[in-house]
């Protein structure tokens, strides 16, 4: 079992960006340009490493390897993005890895691209990349090549990568230290628990607990698979319910949505981790979300009012107290508009990122990130 934090350290310590390893300060999957760049690197790393894993580390400065971290990214459907644009896509996995010196809401992202035979290439245009394009890694660069040149340029990295992975294996000491740090240091102000599955896997979770009608919920939840130093779930806002038995651990996430200060909780997604006797585990997710539907005429009025609010923010107009409250709800309101048939609302929200991030009230940008997270779960396009 690989300790992912140790793996990241070993990748950074022994290699600059290479034909099997890339690093990014952050990913931007809100735009066509950001999606195109990400899929291009996946394509290049996959074609360059047909016999071994390759990796992208997110949340690291390019020039000095400083670990700055990135936002928790919990979307298992990132595979859908790769499948949407590549023929013969590789299997990929995105994991959130906590580091001791980062804030609770920051992690280092680890993208693992699994080995596969056959050439990956773009099935359709995206941004400036044409359909049929093939990419390979040359040093730290992802470059376009002809399809018949892939075999000639394929790198033999299997031995090097195997050595890095073997030196990143977990130990009992790492596991015990991880449990103690989770409970006694990082979450000493919360209700923290742990459970051992199959005498091997250790899951820790913490959050603010409350009981409603006999059902236990947690807010500000942090859940980690300690053996691999992987954060399974983190949310600064939403509430979850947790259930488990001897073989599995399940998380059901809820989102608070509504209009005009009238909100309700809607089930968003259930994630289940099933542990096996052979030392492997599998994560399955089921999207449960059924968005609320509203009167079209009322939604049209609300949509235009929110666009006007964004226009004021763009021009630097001082907002009234009521408008400041509306701005906190703007991300979820535009999301509701999109889910009620206002197709431009999603892009309007994405385009407003810089305005909402710069706003002095931190809650506004948190609301933006939560809304975009829910929309990512619905579809990559």
N, C-alpha and C positions, 0 to 999 in steps of 0.2 A: 504494500500500500504506500503510495507516494505522498509525502508531506508537501503540499503545494507551495507553502511559504518557502520551504527550503529549496524546492525546485526553482522558484523565481530567483532566489538569491544565487543559486548556482549558475543559472543562465546568465545573470548579470555579471557575476564575478569572473566567469571563464570565457565569455564570448561577447564581442561587440555584435551589433546587428549583422546577421549572416544569412546564408541560404536556408537555414532552418529556424531562424529566430528574428523577430522584429519587435520593436517597442514603439509605443505611442503615448503621448501625453494624455490624450483623451480620444474617444470615438464620438463622431457626430453623425448619428443615424437619422437625424430629423430632416436632412436635405438629400437631394439626389446626388450632389457632389460627394457628400460624406459616405453615402451608401456605396457609390461607385468605387471610391478609394478603398473601402473596407473589403469589398468583394474582390477587387483586383489583387489585393495582398493575399487573400485566401487562395485565389486561383494560382498565384505564383508560387506560394509556399507548398501547395499541394502537388503541383507539377514537378517541383524541384525535389520533393521528398516522398517518392512512391513506396519506400520501405521503412519509414520511421515517422514518428510524430514530429510535427513542427509547431511552433508556438508564437503567439503575439502577446506581449505584456503591455497592459494599459495602466497608465498612472505613473509613468516614469519620464523624467526630463531627458531629452535626447542628448544634450551636450555633456552632462556630468553624471548621469545615472541617479540623480536625486529622486527619491520616492516621494512624490507629492500626493498620490492617491487620486481616485476618481469616484464618482457617485456609484452607489450600489446599483447593479443592473441585473434585474431578476427575470429577464425574459428568455425562457427556454425556446421561444419561437424564433430566435435569431437564426436557427437552421433554415427556417422558411425563407428568410431573405436570401441566403445563399442558393437554395433550391430554385428560387424564382428567377435567378439571373444566370446560373451556370448549368451547362450540360455536363453530365458525369460529376456532380458536386461531391466534395468530400464530406465526411461526417465531422461536425465540429461541436465543441462544447465550450460554453462560457462559464467561468467560475469566479466568484468573488472571494478574494483572499485577504483577511485582516492582517494588518501589521501593527506592532505595538505602539509606534509613535504617531499613528494617524488618528484623527478624531473618529468617534463611533460611526459616523455616517459616511466615512471614506474607506475605501478598500483599494487593493490592486487587482485589476481584472486580468484573468488568464484565459486566453483562447487557445484551445488545443485542437489542432487539425490532424485527424487520424490518417494513417497511410491508406492508399488505395491505388489500384492499377487503372490505367487509362488516362487520357488527357482531359483536363477540365478546360472549358472555353465558354465564352459568353453566348447565350442563346438569343439575347435581344439587346438593343441599344440601351445605355444608361449614361446620362451626362455626356461626356466626350468619348466614351468607349463604345465602339461599334459592335454589332452582333458578329460573332465568329472570332473575336479577338482572343489570343492565347498569351498568357504571361508566364514568365519564369523569374527566379531570383538570380541576380548576378551580384554577389557580395551583399550589400545592404539595400540594393535597388530591385524593384519589381519592374521588369522590362518586357515589352511586347516581342514575341518571336513568331516564326512560322510554325504551324502545327508539326511539320516534319522535322523540326529542329529540337523538339522536346527531349527525345531520347538521347540525343547527342549532348545536351546540356544538363541532364539529370544528375544531381549531385549524389555522392555516396557518403551520406552522413549517419548511417545506421549505427556504426560503432561508437561515434562521438556522442550521439544522443543517448544511446543505451548507457554509456558511462555516466552521463549527467543524471539520468533518471535513477540509476542504481545508487548513486551517492545521495539521493534525495529521499530514500526510504524512511518511513516513519519508525519510531521506537516507542517502547513503553514510557521512557523518560519524557519524550516530547508530548505524549498523550496526557500523562499526569500533570505536567506543567501547564498544558493547555487548559485542562479542567479547572485547576486551581486559579489560574489567571482569569478565566472567564467568570468564575463565581466570586472570588475574593477581591479582585481588582477592578475589572471593567464593569461589573454589574452588582457591586455591593449595595447599591441603593434600590435594587429591585428584587422581586421574587424570582430567584434563579434555581433551576433544577437540572438534573442530568439523568440519562438512562442508558444502560449498556444493552446492545442488541447482539445476539449470537456470540456472546463472550468476546466480542472483538470491536464492534463499532460503538462509539460514544457520541451521543447527541446531547448538547447543552442548549437550554433556552432560558430566556429571561424577558420580563415585561411587566407592565403595570396590570394587575389582575383585577377584574370585577366580575360579579355574578349577576346576570339578568335573567329572571324567570327560570332559575335553576341551571342555566347554561353559563359556563365560564368563558370569558373573553380576555384577551391580552392586547394592550396597546403599547406603542413604542417597543415593538418586539424585535429581538435579536435571537436567531437560531443558527447554531453552527455544528457541523460535523467535525469534531475535534481531531480525529485521526488524520484527516487530510488538510486540516486548517482551512476549511472552506465555509464561508458564510452562506447558509441556505436561504435565509430570509432576513430582511431588515426593513423596517418602516418607521418613519418618524410620525406618521399620522394615522394610518388605517388600523383596524382591529382584526384580530384573527382568533379562531378557535383551534385547539390542538387536541388530537386524539392519537392513541398509540396502543399497540398490543405487543406480543413477543416478537413479531416479525416485521412490523411496519410502523412508520411515524407519518402522520398526516396533518397538513396545515390547510385550513380553509380561510381564505382572505375575504374581507368585506370592504366595500367602499361606500362612503357617505355621499349621496347625491340628492339634489333637489333644487328648486327654484324659490326665490323670494323668502329665503330663510326657513323654508320648510324642507327638511331633509329626512331621508330614510336610509337604512343600510341595505345594500344589495350584495349577495354573494358574487364574488368575482372569479375565483379560481380555487380549485383544490389540488394540492401537490402532495403526492404520496411517495415516500422513500421505502422501498421494499428490500430488506436485507436477506441475503442468502447464506446458507451454511458454508459455501465454498469460498467465502471472503469477498464476494462481489455484491454490489447493490444496484438497484435500478430506480430511477426517478421518473414517475409518470405525472402528467398534469392534465387536468380537465377544466376547460373554461366553462364556468357556470353563469356568466354574466348575461342578463336580459335587461337592457337599458330601459329606463322609464320613457314613456311616450306621452307627448303633450299636444295640445291644440295647435295646429299649424299657424293660425293667425297670431296667437299669442307668442309663439316662438319667433315669428318674423319680427315682431316688435322688440323682443328681448335681444335677438341677434343684432339688429341695427343699433340698439342702445349700447351694446358692448363694443361694437366697432367704433362708435362715437367716443367711448371712453378711452379706447386705445389711441384714437387720433389726438385726444387731449393730452395723453401721456407723451405722445411723440412730439407735440409742440411745446411741452414744458408748462402747460397750463396748471395752475394750482387746483387741486381737487377738493371738493367739499367733503365733509365728514361722511356723508352718504356714499359719495363716489369712491372714497377710500375703502369703505366696507364692500362695495360692489367689486372693486378691483381684486380683493382677496378671493372672491367667488368667481371671477372672470374665467380662469382656466377650466374649472369644472362646468361652468355655464356654456362655454364654447364647445366643450366636449359633448355636452347634452345636445347642443344644436347640431353638431356633426352627426350624432347618432339618431337624430330626428330628421335627417335628410338634407341638412345644409352642408353640402359637400365641401364648400370653400372654408368652412370654419376650422377644420384641422390645420390647413396650411396657414390661415390667419394666426392661429395660436402659435405655431412653430416660428413664424416670422417675428412674433412679438417677444421671443426669448430674451433678446438683449435688453429690451425695455423693462421686462419683469425682473430680470436678474439685477439690474441696476437700481431698482426701487428700494428705498431705505427699509421698508418693512419686510423682514426676512420671510414671513409667512407667505407672501405673494409668490416668491420664486419656488418655495416648497410646494405650493399648490400647483404651480406649472409643472414641476417635475412629476408629481403624482398623476396629473391628468395625462401627460405624455406617456407615462408608464402603462396606464390602462389602455390607451389607444394603440400602443405597440403590441399589446397582447391580442388586440382584435385582428390586426392584419399588418403585414409588411407590403408596401406598394411603392 
